[in-house]
């Protein structure tokens, strides 16, 4: 799957990786500010550094004169990091003024990003905040006294919800609210939470519980598959009268599986150039075929069990089995 990047995004990426003069890939030696965001183990990661021209008496008037980044990630991650440095260079900002740069500003500078790549712009804005906090510590600037809250305590004080990316509950609550995220796919696209093993999606205290609490939404009841015993080919379990649940026909069950794949599982695969096709559904067994990058991936079996089967168990029915063909 080829991402539809703007010409500006592609040009910034190419200029950066080829070291064109005026680009910012690299690291400032002995920086005045250093911030990191992301996880190399599970995906994109960014190390952002900057140097300031120090004001002789008032550190809040320091001006950023150089900004650089080391980015482990895709085209959009590198281009977004380059865009952040360009915005800082053009603005001649103090570190505190630089905090006005948002992920939306980065996306606008790039003339747009695919929805599944928005997290790259968020990563840059978060690394900038961390670097400004680091600068403030070094220069003895009390950000709280200045009314600046860059949430430095979120990782230390908060319960970790997404273990793959070490994202805490306070951080997730803030970003869900700030960015108006209403679904798990939107969270993953914006900040990558839930984009690796998916185990934090529907566990107690997980992403769906946070969404429900923040937006006042009542989560859907767990989907069960009560069965009428005279329907050919269906597994034998308790009937609707016993469970108190309405009967779900094979057709309805298949539609729930398709919806879960389309809304939750497929976006995770497509983000890395892969895809999956449902070939057949027999009782509680789902037969599927990988496509794109997933078709030749050495980790396809792990993806089948940890992402697709586990996702369908969480979203549809815990008795589901998935078989690759």
Secondary structure, DSSP 8 states (H G I E B T S, - for coil): ------HHHHHHHHHHHTT-TT--BS--TT-SEEEEEE-TTTS-EEEEEEEEE--SS-GGG-EEEEEEEEEES-HHHHHHHHHHHHHHHHHT--HHHHTT--HHHHHHHTT---GGGHHHHHHHHHHHHHHHHHHHHHHT--TTTTT----TTHHHHS-EEETTTTEEHHHHHHHHHHHT--SHHHHHHHH-TTSSS-TTSSSTTSHHHHHHHHHT------------TTSTT------HHHH-S----HHHHHHHHHHHIIIIIHHHHHTTTEEEEEEEEETTEEEEEEEEGGGG-TTHHHHIIIIIIHHHHHHT-TT-EEEE-
